[in-house]
Amino acid sequence: MAGVQVEIITPSELFYKSVTESLTCTTTDGEEGFLPKHAWCCKLLSEKGRVHVKTPEGTYKTASIKGGYVEIRDNFVVFTQEAEWIDK
């Protein structure tokens, strides 16, 4: 599967930038997943949620987030107040 660029941005930094095969976010409507070539959309993120990024190698990176929104277009961009990697 072809990847798509994903960025996670907080007010203070570019928290993460890479290529992903899929992105799953905790939105205000629940868990939602996005794949490359998804229809363009913008979704509000939960005040206490998570973002799961699938790497091209097939592993997952998970970050806890605090609110914001995700913009799905040719690239995926997560705008959030805070982001922190979760150790598994």
PDB file with one MODEL, atoms N, CA, C and O in Angstrom:
MODEL        1
ATOM      1  N   MET A   1       0.849  -1.183   0.000  1.00  0.00           N
ATOM      2  CA  MET A   1       0.000   0.000   0.000  1.00  0.00           C
ATOM      3  C   MET A   1       0.890   1.240   0.000  1.00  0.00           C
ATOM      4  O   MET A   1       1.892   1.291   0.714  1.00  0.00           O
ATOM      5  N   ALA A   2       0.530   2.217  -0.785  1.00  0.00           N
ATOM      6  CA  ALA A   2       1.280   3.469  -0.820  1.00  0.00           C
ATOM      7  C   ALA A   2       0.996   4.272   0.436  1.00  0.00           C
ATOM      8  O   ALA A   2      -0.112   4.234   0.971  1.00  0.00           O
ATOM      9  N   GLY A   3       1.990   4.990   0.900  1.00  0.00           N
ATOM     10  CA  GLY A   3       1.840   5.786   2.106  1.00  0.00           C
ATOM     11  C   GLY A   3       1.446   7.215   1.805  1.00  0.00           C
ATOM     12  O   GLY A   3       1.405   7.640   0.650  1.00  0.00           O
ATOM     13  N   VAL A   4       1.160   7.939   2.853  1.00  0.00           N
ATOM     14  CA  VAL A   4       0.809   9.342   2.769  1.00  0.00           C
ATOM     15  C   VAL A   4       1.543  10.066   3.903  1.00  0.00           C
ATOM     16  O   VAL A   4       1.771   9.491   4.967  1.00  0.00           O
ATOM     17  N   GLN A   5       1.907  11.314   3.670  1.00  0.00           N
ATOM     18  CA  GLN A   5       2.610  12.080   4.705  1.00  0.00           C
ATOM     19  C   GLN A   5       1.642  12.441   5.819  1.00  0.00           C
ATOM     20  O   GLN A   5       0.507  12.848   5.570  1.00  0.00           O
ATOM     21  N   VAL A   6       2.111  12.285   7.056  1.00  0.00           N
ATOM     22  CA  VAL A   6       1.321  12.663   8.225  1.00  0.00           C
ATOM     23  C   VAL A   6       2.165  13.586   9.093  1.00  0.00           C
ATOM     24  O   VAL A   6       3.367  13.380   9.262  1.00  0.00           O
ATOM     25  N   GLU A   7       1.514  14.604   9.637  1.00  0.00           N
ATOM     26  CA  GLU A   7       2.159  15.526  10.574  1.00  0.00           C
ATOM     27  C   GLU A   7       1.265  15.663  11.795  1.00  0.00           C
ATOM     28  O   GLU A   7       0.040  15.712  11.685  1.00  0.00           O
ATOM     29  N   ILE A   8       1.899  15.724  12.963  1.00  0.00           N
ATOM     30  CA  ILE A   8       1.198  16.032  14.209  1.00  0.00           C
ATOM     31  C   ILE A   8       1.807  17.334  14.712  1.00  0.00           C
ATOM     32  O   ILE A   8       3.002  17.400  15.001  1.00  0.00           O
ATOM     33  N   ILE A   9       0.981  18.364  14.813  1.00  0.00           N
ATOM     34  CA  ILE A   9       1.462  19.705  15.139  1.00  0.00           C
ATOM     35  C   ILE A   9       0.804  20.205  16.415  1.00  0.00           C
ATOM     36  O   ILE A   9      -0.416  20.135  16.564  1.00  0.00           O
ATOM     37  N   THR A  10       1.628  20.716  17.345  1.00  0.00           N
ATOM     38  CA  THR A  10       1.134  21.370  18.551  1.00  0.00           C
ATOM     39  C   THR A  10       1.468  22.858  18.425  1.00  0.00           C
ATOM     40  O   THR A  10       2.218  23.239  17.526  1.00  0.00           O
ATOM     41  N   PRO A  11       0.930  23.705  19.301  1.00  0.00           N
ATOM     42  CA  PRO A  11       1.262  25.125  19.226  1.00  0.00           C
ATOM     43  C   PRO A  11       2.765  25.411  19.387  1.00  0.00           C
ATOM     44  O   PRO A  11       3.250  26.444  18.925  1.00  0.00           O
ATOM     45  N   SER A  12       3.498  24.500  20.039  1.00  0.00           N
ATOM     46  CA  SER A  12       4.911  24.769  20.306  1.00  0.00           C
ATOM     47  C   SER A  12       5.887  24.033  19.395  1.00  0.00           C
ATOM     48  O   SER A  12       7.071  24.371  19.366  1.00  0.00           O
ATOM     49  N   GLU A  13       5.406  23.014  18.637  1.00  0.00           N
ATOM     50  CA  GLU A  13       6.361  22.252  17.831  1.00  0.00           C
ATOM     51  C   GLU A  13       5.690  21.407  16.756  1.00  0.00           C
ATOM     52  O   GLU A  13       4.486  21.151  16.794  1.00  0.00           O
ATOM     53  N   LEU A  14       6.504  20.983  15.801  1.00  0.00           N
ATOM     54  CA  LEU A  14       6.118  19.937  14.876  1.00  0.00           C
ATOM     55  C   LEU A  14       6.474  18.643  15.599  1.00  0.00           C
ATOM     56  O   LEU A  14       7.633  18.229  15.602  1.00  0.00           O
ATOM     57  N   PHE A  15       5.484  18.011  16.207  1.00  0.00           N
ATOM     58  CA  PHE A  15       5.697  16.859  17.080  1.00  0.00           C
ATOM     59  C   PHE A  15       6.154  15.632  16.297  1.00  0.00           C
ATOM     60  O   PHE A  15       7.008  14.878  16.765  1.00  0.00           O
ATOM     61  N   TYR A  16       5.588  15.429  15.102  1.00  0.00           N
ATOM     62  CA  TYR A  16       5.901  14.232  14.324  1.00  0.00           C
ATOM     63  C   TYR A  16       5.649  14.503  12.858  1.00  0.00           C
ATOM     64  O   TYR A  16       4.684  15.177  12.496  1.00  0.00           O
ATOM     65  N   LYS A  17       6.528  13.970  12.008  1.00  0.00           N
ATOM     66  CA  LYS A  17       6.348  14.072  10.560  1.00  0.00           C
ATOM     67  C   LYS A  17       6.968  12.833   9.934  1.00  0.00           C
ATOM     68  O   LYS A  17       8.148  12.546  10.139  1.00  0.00           O
ATOM     69  N   SER A  18       6.165  12.099   9.168  1.00  0.00           N
ATOM     70  CA  SER A  18       6.656  10.880   8.534  1.00  0.00           C
ATOM     71  C   SER A  18       5.648  10.441   7.476  1.00  0.00           C
ATOM     72  O   SER A  18       4.751  11.195   7.098  1.00  0.00           O
ATOM     73  N   VAL A  19       5.814   9.222   7.013  1.00  0.00           N
ATOM     74  CA  VAL A  19       4.874   8.613   6.079  1.00  0.00           C
ATOM     75  C   VAL A  19       4.091   7.555   6.844  1.00  0.00           C
ATOM     76  O   VAL A  19       4.648   6.857   7.691  1.00  0.00           O
ATOM     77  N   THR A  20       2.808   7.437   6.549  1.00  0.00           N
ATOM     78  CA  THR A  20       1.974   6.448   7.218  1.00  0.00           C
ATOM     79  C   THR A  20       1.168   5.654   6.205  1.00  0.00           C
ATOM     80  O   THR A  20       0.880   6.131   5.108  1.00  0.00           O
ATOM     81  N   GLU A  21       0.812   4.441   6.588  1.00  0.00           N
ATOM     82  CA  GLU A  21      -0.096   3.631   5.783  1.00  0.00           C
ATOM     83  C   GLU A  21      -1.525   3.792   6.260  1.00  0.00           C
ATOM     84  O   GLU A  21      -2.466   3.563   5.500  1.00  0.00           O
ATOM     85  N   SER A  22      -1.697   4.187   7.529  1.00  0.00           N
ATOM     86  CA  SER A  22      -3.030   4.464   8.057  1.00  0.00           C
ATOM     87  C   SER A  22      -2.902   5.334   9.300  1.00  0.00           C
ATOM     88  O   SER A  22      -1.867   5.355   9.967  1.00  0.00           O
ATOM     89  N   LEU A  23      -3.976   6.046   9.589  1.00  0.00           N
ATOM     90  CA  LEU A  23      -4.037   6.920  10.758  1.00  0.00           C
ATOM     91  C   LEU A  23      -5.371   6.681  11.437  1.00  0.00           C
ATOM     92  O   LEU A  23      -6.416   6.704  10.787  1.00  0.00           O
ATOM     93  N   THR A  24      -5.342   6.453  12.738  1.00  0.00           N
ATOM     94  CA  THR A  24      -6.569   6.300  13.518  1.00  0.00           C
ATOM     95  C   THR A  24      -6.551   7.336  14.621  1.00  0.00           C
ATOM     96  O   THR A  24      -5.555   7.479  15.331  1.00  0.00           O
ATOM     97  N   CYS A  25      -7.656   8.065  14.768  1.00  0.00           N
ATOM     98  CA  CYS A  25      -7.748   9.138  15.759  1.00  0.00           C
ATOM     99  C   CYS A  25      -9.008   8.976  16.598  1.00  0.00           C
ATOM    100  O   CYS A  25     -10.008   8.423  16.139  1.00  0.00           O
ATOM    101  N   THR A  26      -8.949   9.466  17.837  1.00  0.00           N
ATOM    102  CA  THR A  26     -10.133   9.529  18.684  1.00  0.00           C
ATOM    103  C   THR A  26     -10.812  10.865  18.400  1.00  0.00           C
ATOM    104  O   THR A  26     -10.359  11.914  18.856  1.00  0.00           O
ATOM    105  N   THR A  27     -11.898  10.811  17.646  1.00  0.00           N
ATOM    106  CA  THR A  27     -12.646  12.031  17.332  1.00  0.00           C
ATOM    107  C   THR A  27     -13.796  12.182  18.326  1.00  0.00           C
ATOM    108  O   THR A  27     -14.001  11.325  19.185  1.00  0.00           O
ATOM    109  N   THR A  28     -14.530  13.260  18.204  1.00  0.00           N
ATOM    110  CA  THR A  28     -15.689  13.461  19.083  1.00  0.00           C
ATOM    111  C   THR A  28     -16.791  12.443  18.794  1.00  0.00           C
ATOM    112  O   THR A  28     -17.703  12.277  19.604  1.00  0.00           O
ATOM    113  N   ASP A  29     -16.718  11.762  17.651  1.00  0.00           N
ATOM    114  CA  ASP A  29     -17.686  10.720  17.291  1.00  0.00           C
ATOM    115  C   ASP A  29     -17.174   9.319  17.603  1.00  0.00           C
ATOM    116  O   ASP A  29     -17.883   8.344  17.357  1.00  0.00           O
ATOM    117  N   GLY A  30     -15.955   9.194  18.140  1.00  0.00           N
ATOM    118  CA  GLY A  30     -15.365   7.892  18.434  1.00  0.00           C
ATOM    119  C   GLY A  30     -14.110   7.659  17.599  1.00  0.00           C
ATOM    120  O   GLY A  30     -13.593   8.591  16.983  1.00  0.00           O
ATOM    121  N   GLU A  31     -13.616   6.417  17.573  1.00  0.00           N
ATOM    122  CA  GLU A  31     -12.410   6.080  16.816  1.00  0.00           C
ATOM    123  C   GLU A  31     -12.721   6.122  15.315  1.00  0.00           C
ATOM    124  O   GLU A  31     -13.701   5.533  14.858  1.00  0.00           O
ATOM    125  N   GLU A  32     -11.877   6.821  14.560  1.00  0.00           N
ATOM    126  CA  GLU A  32     -12.047   6.885  13.109  1.00  0.00           C
ATOM    127  C   GLU A  32     -10.703   6.632  12.455  1.00  0.00           C
ATOM    128  O   GLU A  32      -9.676   7.139  12.905  1.00  0.00           O
ATOM    129  N   GLY A  33     -10.718   5.844  11.391  1.00  0.00           N
ATOM    130  CA  GLY A  33      -9.499   5.506  10.677  1.00  0.00           C
ATOM    131  C   GLY A  33      -9.482   6.113   9.289  1.00  0.00           C
ATOM    132  O   GLY A  33     -10.523   6.309   8.661  1.00  0.00           O
ATOM    133  N   PHE A  34      -8.270   6.409   8.821  1.00  0.00           N
ATOM    134  CA  PHE A  34      -8.095   7.042   7.520  1.00  0.00           C
ATOM    135  C   PHE A  34      -6.969   6.349   6.773  1.00  0.00           C
ATOM    136  O   PHE A  34      -5.924   6.042   7.346  1.00  0.00           O
ATOM    137  N   LEU A  35      -7.192   6.105   5.482  1.00  0.00           N
ATOM    138  CA  LEU A  35      -6.205   5.487   4.610  1.00  0.00           C
ATOM    139  C   LEU A  35      -5.846   6.463   3.492  1.00  0.00           C
ATOM    140  O   LEU A  35      -6.594   7.408   3.241  1.00  0.00           O
ATOM    141  N   PRO A  36      -4.711   6.253   2.815  1.00  0.00           N
ATOM    142  CA  PRO A  36      -4.383   7.106   1.671  1.00  0.00           C
ATOM    143  C   PRO A  36      -5.548   7.163   0.674  1.00  0.00           C
ATOM    144  O   PRO A  36      -6.259   6.179   0.474  1.00  0.00           O
ATOM    145  N   LYS A  37      -5.725   8.318   0.066  1.00  0.00           N
ATOM    146  CA  LYS A  37      -6.789   8.585  -0.910  1.00  0.00           C
ATOM    147  C   LYS A  37      -8.178   8.612  -0.280  1.00  0.00           C
ATOM    148  O   LYS A  37      -9.179   8.449  -0.977  1.00  0.00           O
ATOM    149  N   HIS A  38      -8.244   8.819   1.035  1.00  0.00           N
ATOM    150  CA  HIS A  38      -9.528   8.980   1.729  1.00  0.00           C
ATOM    151  C   HIS A  38     -10.190  10.260   1.227  1.00  0.00           C
ATOM    152  O   HIS A  38      -9.503  11.200   0.826  1.00  0.00           O
ATOM    153  N   ALA A  39     -11.494  10.296   1.249  1.00  0.00           N
ATOM    154  CA  ALA A  39     -12.217  11.515   0.896  1.00  0.00           C
ATOM    155  C   ALA A  39     -11.774  12.644   1.830  1.00  0.00           C
ATOM    156  O   ALA A  39     -11.574  12.426   3.025  1.00  0.00           O
ATOM    157  N   TRP A  40     -11.625  13.834   1.284  1.00  0.00           N
ATOM    158  CA  TRP A  40     -11.185  14.960   2.104  1.00  0.00           C
ATOM    159  C   TRP A  40     -12.210  15.238   3.194  1.00  0.00           C
ATOM    160  O   TRP A  40     -13.418  15.207   2.959  1.00  0.00           O
ATOM    161  N   CYS A  41     -11.694  15.514   4.404  1.00  0.00           N
ATOM    162  CA  CYS A  41     -12.582  15.825   5.519  1.00  0.00           C
ATOM    163  C   CYS A  41     -11.784  16.503   6.630  1.00  0.00           C
ATOM    164  O   CYS A  41     -10.554  16.547   6.608  1.00  0.00           O
ATOM    165  N   CYS A  42     -12.517  17.019   7.583  1.00  0.00           N
ATOM    166  CA  CYS A  42     -11.931  17.634   8.772  1.00  0.00           C
ATOM    167  C   CYS A  42     -12.772  17.160   9.954  1.00  0.00           C
ATOM    168  O   CYS A  42     -13.996  17.294   9.941  1.00  0.00           O
ATOM    169  N   LYS A  43     -12.114  16.604  10.980  1.00  0.00           N
ATOM    170  CA  LYS A  43     -12.823  16.035  12.126  1.00  0.00           C
ATOM    171  C   LYS A  43     -12.295  16.621  13.425  1.00  0.00           C
ATOM    172  O   LYS A  43     -11.087  16.793  13.584  1.00  0.00           O
ATOM    173  N   LEU A  44     -13.192  16.930  14.353  1.00  0.00           N
ATOM    174  CA  LEU A  44     -12.796  17.389  15.682  1.00  0.00           C
ATOM    175  C   LEU A  44     -12.273  16.212  16.490  1.00  0.00           C
ATOM    176  O   LEU A  44     -12.824  15.113  16.426  1.00  0.00           O
ATOM    177  N   LEU A  45     -11.209  16.445  17.251  1.00  0.00           N
ATOM    178  CA  LEU A  45     -10.608  15.406  18.077  1.00  0.00           C
ATOM    179  C   LEU A  45     -11.109  15.501  19.511  1.00  0.00           C
ATOM    180  O   LEU A  45     -11.436  16.583  19.998  1.00  0.00           O
ATOM    181  N   SER A  46     -11.162  14.373  20.167  1.00  0.00           N
ATOM    182  CA  SER A  46     -11.591  14.302  21.558  1.00  0.00           C
ATOM    183  C   SER A  46     -10.616  15.060  22.451  1.00  0.00           C
ATOM    184  O   SER A  46      -9.422  15.129  22.158  1.00  0.00           O
ATOM    185  N   GLU A  47     -11.124  15.626  23.537  1.00  0.00           N
ATOM    186  CA  GLU A  47     -10.265  16.356  24.479  1.00  0.00           C
ATOM    187  C   GLU A  47      -9.203  15.451  25.100  1.00  0.00           C
ATOM    188  O   GLU A  47      -8.105  15.913  25.412  1.00  0.00           O
ATOM    189  N   LYS A  48      -9.513  14.188  25.279  1.00  0.00           N
ATOM    190  CA  LYS A  48      -8.542  13.202  25.768  1.00  0.00           C
ATOM    191  C   LYS A  48      -8.610  12.031  24.811  1.00  0.00           C
ATOM    192  O   LYS A  48      -9.496  11.183  24.920  1.00  0.00           O
ATOM    193  N   GLY A  49      -7.685  11.980  23.880  1.00  0.00           N
ATOM    194  CA  GLY A  49      -7.742  10.943  22.868  1.00  0.00           C
ATOM    195  C   GLY A  49      -6.371  10.408  22.514  1.00  0.00           C
ATOM    196  O   GLY A  49      -5.373  10.681  23.182  1.00  0.00           O
ATOM    197  N   ARG A  50      -6.357   9.635  21.436  1.00  0.00           N
ATOM    198  CA  ARG A  50      -5.119   9.034  20.960  1.00  0.00           C
ATOM    199  C   ARG A  50      -5.048   9.109  19.450  1.00  0.00           C
ATOM    200  O   ARG A  50      -6.060   9.202  18.756  1.00  0.00           O
ATOM    201  N   VAL A  51      -3.820   9.067  18.966  1.00  0.00           N
ATOM    202  CA  VAL A  51      -3.550   8.987  17.537  1.00  0.00           C
ATOM    203  C   VAL A  51      -2.659   7.771  17.329  1.00  0.00           C
ATOM    204  O   VAL A  51      -1.628   7.631  17.987  1.00  0.00           O
ATOM    205  N   HIS A  52      -3.058   6.890  16.408  1.00  0.00           N
ATOM    206  CA  HIS A  52      -2.276   5.695  16.079  1.00  0.00           C
ATOM    207  C   HIS A  52      -1.785   5.855  14.643  1.00  0.00           C
ATOM    208  O   HIS A  52      -2.589   6.015  13.725  1.00  0.00           O
ATOM    209  N   VAL A  53      -0.477   5.813  14.451  1.00  0.00           N
ATOM    210  CA  VAL A  53       0.134   5.955  13.135  1.00  0.00           C
ATOM    211  C   VAL A  53       0.754   4.618  12.754  1.00  0.00           C
ATOM    212  O   VAL A  53       1.574   4.081  13.500  1.00  0.00           O
ATOM    213  N   LYS A  54       0.370   4.070  11.595  1.00  0.00           N
ATOM    214  CA  LYS A  54       0.975   2.826  11.118  1.00  0.00           C
ATOM    215  C   LYS A  54       2.123   3.181  10.185  1.00  0.00           C
ATOM    216  O   LYS A  54       1.930   3.868   9.182  1.00  0.00           O
ATOM    217  N   THR A  55       3.314   2.711  10.521  1.00  0.00           N
ATOM    218  CA  THR A  55       4.497   3.012   9.715  1.00  0.00           C
ATOM    219  C   THR A  55       4.529   2.103   8.489  1.00  0.00           C
ATOM    220  O   THR A  55       3.853   1.074   8.465  1.00  0.00           O
ATOM    221  N   PRO A  56       5.308   2.474   7.469  1.00  0.00           N
ATOM    222  CA  PRO A  56       5.447   1.607   6.295  1.00  0.00           C
ATOM    223  C   PRO A  56       6.001   0.222   6.642  1.00  0.00           C
ATOM    224  O   PRO A  56       5.786  -0.732   5.894  1.00  0.00           O
ATOM    225  N   GLU A  57       6.707   0.103   7.764  1.00  0.00           N
ATOM    226  CA  GLU A  57       7.253  -1.185   8.204  1.00  0.00           C
ATOM    227  C   GLU A  57       6.187  -2.057   8.871  1.00  0.00           C
ATOM    228  O   GLU A  57       6.435  -3.229   9.153  1.00  0.00           O
ATOM    229  N   GLY A  58       5.010  -1.494   9.121  1.00  0.00           N
ATOM    230  CA  GLY A  58       3.924  -2.253   9.729  1.00  0.00           C
ATOM    231  C   GLY A  58       3.818  -2.128  11.231  1.00  0.00           C
ATOM    232  O   GLY A  58       2.964  -2.774  11.839  1.00  0.00           O
ATOM    233  N   THR A  59       4.661  -1.315  11.851  1.00  0.00           N
ATOM    234  CA  THR A  59       4.571  -1.094  13.287  1.00  0.00           C
ATOM    235  C   THR A  59       3.676   0.122  13.556  1.00  0.00           C
ATOM    236  O   THR A  59       3.368   0.899  12.652  1.00  0.00           O
ATOM    237  N   TYR A  60       3.273   0.261  14.813  1.00  0.00           N
ATOM    238  CA  TYR A  60       2.404   1.376  15.190  1.00  0.00           C
ATOM    239  C   TYR A  60       3.094   2.275  16.201  1.00  0.00           C
ATOM    240  O   TYR A  60       3.821   1.811  17.079  1.00  0.00           O
ATOM    241  N   LYS A  61       2.848   3.582  16.058  1.00  0.00           N
ATOM    242  CA  LYS A  61       3.270   4.574  17.045  1.00  0.00           C
ATOM    243  C   LYS A  61       1.982   5.184  17.578  1.00  0.00           C
ATOM    244  O   LYS A  61       1.088   5.532  16.807  1.00  0.00           O
ATOM    245  N   THR A  62       1.889   5.314  18.904  1.00  0.00           N
ATOM    246  CA  THR A  62       0.679   5.846  19.516  1.00  0.00           C
ATOM    247  C   THR A  62       1.024   7.047  20.386  1.00  0.00           C
ATOM    248  O   THR A  62       1.959   7.006  21.185  1.00  0.00           O
ATOM    249  N   ALA A  63       0.255   8.116  20.215  1.00  0.00           N
ATOM    250  CA  ALA A  63       0.439   9.319  21.017  1.00  0.00           C
ATOM    251  C   ALA A  63      -0.878   9.683  21.680  1.00  0.00           C
ATOM    252  O   ALA A  63      -1.946   9.549  21.082  1.00  0.00           O
ATOM    253  N   SER A  64      -0.793  10.144  22.922  1.00  0.00           N
ATOM    254  CA  SER A  64      -1.984  10.707  23.563  1.00  0.00           C
ATOM    255  C   SER A  64      -2.062  12.167  23.122  1.00  0.00           C
ATOM    256  O   SER A  64      -1.038  12.837  22.984  1.00  0.00           O
ATOM    257  N   ILE A  65      -3.272  12.650  22.906  1.00  0.00           N
ATOM    258  CA  ILE A  65      -3.463  14.019  22.432  1.00  0.00           C
ATOM    259  C   ILE A  65      -4.508  14.719  23.280  1.00  0.00           C
ATOM    260  O   ILE A  65      -5.253  14.087  24.029  1.00  0.00           O
ATOM    261  N   LYS A  66      -4.548  16.039  23.147  1.00  0.00           N
ATOM    262  CA  LYS A  66      -5.515  16.843  23.887  1.00  0.00           C
ATOM    263  C   LYS A  66      -6.230  17.773  22.912  1.00  0.00           C
ATOM    264  O   LYS A  66      -5.748  18.863  22.604  1.00  0.00           O
ATOM    265  N   GLY A  67      -7.393  17.321  22.432  1.00  0.00           N
ATOM    266  CA  GLY A  67      -8.235  18.150  21.574  1.00  0.00           C
ATOM    267  C   GLY A  67      -7.623  18.494  20.236  1.00  0.00           C
ATOM    268  O   GLY A  67      -6.575  17.974  19.855  1.00  0.00           O
ATOM    269  N   GLY A  68      -8.307  19.389  19.525  1.00  0.00           N
ATOM    270  CA  GLY A  68      -7.846  19.850  18.224  1.00  0.00           C
ATOM    271  C   GLY A  68      -8.680  19.263  17.100  1.00  0.00           C
ATOM    272  O   GLY A  68      -9.858  18.954  17.274  1.00  0.00           O
ATOM    273  N   TYR A  69      -8.044  19.116  15.940  1.00  0.00           N
ATOM    274  CA  TYR A  69      -8.742  18.530  14.798  1.00  0.00           C
ATOM    275  C   TYR A  69      -7.752  17.863  13.861  1.00  0.00           C
ATOM    276  O   TYR A  69      -6.553  18.141  13.909  1.00  0.00           O
ATOM    277  N   VAL A  70      -8.257  16.985  13.011  1.00  0.00           N
ATOM    278  CA  VAL A  70      -7.444  16.318  12.002  1.00  0.00           C
ATOM    279  C   VAL A  70      -7.988  16.749  10.640  1.00  0.00           C
ATOM    280  O   VAL A  70      -9.197  16.767  10.411  1.00  0.00           O
ATOM    281  N   GLU A  71      -7.076  17.092   9.757  1.00  0.00           N
ATOM    282  CA  GLU A  71      -7.430  17.481   8.399  1.00  0.00           C
ATOM    283  C   GLU A  71      -6.923  16.389   7.459  1.00  0.00           C
ATOM    284  O   GLU A  71      -5.724  16.117   7.400  1.00  0.00           O
ATOM    285  N   ILE A  72      -7.836  15.777   6.736  1.00  0.00           N
ATOM    286  CA  ILE A  72      -7.512  14.697   5.810  1.00  0.00           C
ATOM    287  C   ILE A  72      -7.637  15.241   4.394  1.00  0.00           C
ATOM    288  O   ILE A  72      -8.731  15.577   3.940  1.00  0.00           O
ATOM    289  N   ARG A  73      -6.526  15.322   3.718  1.00  0.00           N
ATOM    290  CA  ARG A  73      -6.492  15.757   2.314  1.00  0.00           C
ATOM    291  C   ARG A  73      -5.471  14.875   1.616  1.00  0.00           C
ATOM    292  O   ARG A  73      -5.412  13.675   1.886  1.00  0.00           O
ATOM    293  N   ASP A  74      -4.663  15.442   0.723  1.00  0.00           N
ATOM    294  CA  ASP A  74      -3.605  14.654   0.093  1.00  0.00           C
ATOM    295  C   ASP A  74      -2.593  14.208   1.135  1.00  0.00           C
ATOM    296  O   ASP A  74      -1.952  13.169   0.981  1.00  0.00           O
ATOM    297  N   ASN A  75      -2.448  14.997   2.203  1.00  0.00           N
ATOM    298  CA  ASN A  75      -1.636  14.665   3.374  1.00  0.00           C
ATOM    299  C   ASN A  75      -2.555  14.691   4.590  1.00  0.00           C
ATOM    300  O   ASN A  75      -3.631  15.286   4.540  1.00  0.00           O
ATOM    301  N   PHE A  76      -2.140  14.052   5.681  1.00  0.00           N
ATOM    302  CA  PHE A  76      -2.911  14.045   6.920  1.00  0.00           C
ATOM    303  C   PHE A  76      -2.216  14.965   7.918  1.00  0.00           C
ATOM    304  O   PHE A  76      -1.015  14.831   8.153  1.00  0.00           O
ATOM    305  N   VAL A  77      -2.961  15.895   8.504  1.00  0.00           N
ATOM    306  CA  VAL A  77      -2.385  16.803   9.493  1.00  0.00           C
ATOM    307  C   VAL A  77      -3.262  16.809  10.743  1.00  0.00           C
ATOM    308  O   VAL A  77      -4.465  17.066  10.680  1.00  0.00           O
ATOM    309  N   VAL A  78      -2.626  16.517  11.885  1.00  0.00           N
ATOM    310  CA  VAL A  78      -3.297  16.536  13.177  1.00  0.00           C
ATOM    311  C   VAL A  78      -2.850  17.802  13.901  1.00  0.00           C
ATOM    312  O   VAL A  78      -1.663  17.979  14.174  1.00  0.00           O
ATOM    313  N   PHE A  79      -3.793  18.673  14.210  1.00  0.00           N
ATOM    314  CA  PHE A  79      -3.524  19.881  14.982  1.00  0.00           C
ATOM    315  C   PHE A  79      -4.078  19.640  16.378  1.00  0.00           C
ATOM    316  O   PHE A  79      -5.278  19.407  16.526  1.00  0.00           O
ATOM    317  N   THR A  80      -3.229  19.689  17.413  1.00  0.00           N
ATOM    318  CA  THR A  80      -3.671  19.396  18.771  1.00  0.00           C
ATOM    319  C   THR A  80      -2.957  20.297  19.771  1.00  0.00           C
ATOM    320  O   THR A  80      -1.881  20.821  19.483  1.00  0.00           O
ATOM    321  N   GLN A  81      -3.552  20.474  20.938  1.00  0.00           N
ATOM    322  CA  GLN A  81      -2.951  21.316  21.973  1.00  0.00           C
ATOM    323  C   GLN A  81      -1.721  20.670  22.590  1.00  0.00           C
ATOM    324  O   GLN A  81      -0.742  21.350  22.895  1.00  0.00           O
ATOM    325  N   GLU A  82      -1.774  19.353  22.773  1.00  0.00           N
ATOM    326  CA  GLU A  82      -0.650  18.625  23.374  1.00  0.00           C
ATOM    327  C   GLU A  82      -0.555  17.249  22.742  1.00  0.00           C
ATOM    328  O   GLU A  82      -1.566  16.679  22.331  1.00  0.00           O
ATOM    329  N   ALA A  83       0.661  16.711  22.664  1.00  0.00           N
ATOM    330  CA  ALA A  83       0.870  15.362  22.179  1.00  0.00           C
ATOM    331  C   ALA A  83       2.050  14.749  22.933  1.00  0.00           C
ATOM    332  O   ALA A  83       3.048  15.418  23.201  1.00  0.00           O
ATOM    333  N   GLU A  84       1.918  13.469  23.269  1.00  0.00           N
ATOM    334  CA  GLU A  84       2.979  12.770  24.007  1.00  0.00           C
ATOM    335  C   GLU A  84       2.955  11.304  23.594  1.00  0.00           C
ATOM    336  O   GLU A  84       1.892  10.685  23.555  1.00  0.00           O
ATOM    337  N   TRP A  85       4.134  10.744  23.281  1.00  0.00           N
ATOM    338  CA  TRP A  85       4.197   9.333  22.901  1.00  0.00           C
ATOM    339  C   TRP A  85       3.849   8.453  24.086  1.00  0.00           C
ATOM    340  O   TRP A  85       4.219   8.741  25.224  1.00  0.00           O
ATOM    341  N   ILE A  86       3.134   7.380  23.803  1.00  0.00           N
ATOM    342  CA  ILE A  86       2.768   6.400  24.816  1.00  0.00           C
ATOM    343  C   ILE A  86       3.664   5.202  24.642  1.00  0.00           C
ATOM    344  O   ILE A  86       3.742   4.634  23.553  1.00  0.00           O
ATOM    345  N   ASP A  87       4.353   4.803  25.721  1.00  0.00           N
ATOM    346  CA  ASP A  87       5.201   3.619  25.686  1.00  0.00           C
ATOM    347  C   ASP A  87       4.335   2.393  25.791  1.00  0.00           C
ATOM    348  O   ASP A  87       3.393   2.346  26.584  1.00  0.00           O
ATOM    349  N   LYS A  88       4.659   1.391  24.982  1.00  0.00           N
ATOM    350  CA  LYS A  88       3.896   0.141  25.041  1.00  0.00           C
ATOM    351  C   LYS A  88       4.721  -0.927  25.678  1.00  0.00           C
ATOM    352  O   LYS A  88       4.260  -2.059  25.823  1.00  0.00           O
TER     353      LYS A  88
ENDMDL
END
